[in-house]
Amino acid sequence: MGYRLLVDLEAIAVLDVIPKRVRTRLVEHFIRLRSSPDRYSDYHEHDRTGRCVEISVFAGHSIHYWIDFADRHVKVLAIKPADR
């Protein structure tokens, strides 16, 4: 059984303002994350609650996401410039 992809509204707002070519590439990367989320993680950090947040660097952006194994969700929490 695959994962369902969920994207935070703030992440969608970031997608709305970046160039269409980059946005398309990022969305394609999200689809790859959905199919195999642990494969594309470049590193991770822990949020305030101690939950492990995976970070994938792609197309000049860092994509922060949480793999919810219990619900079979990949939750994109934030999209930031990769240099931050």
Buried (B, 14 or more C-beta within 10 A) or exposed (E): EEBEBBBBEEBEEBBEEBEEEBBEBBEEBBEEBBEEBEEBBEEBEEEEEEEEBBBBBBBEBBBBBBBBEEEEBBBBBBBEEBEE
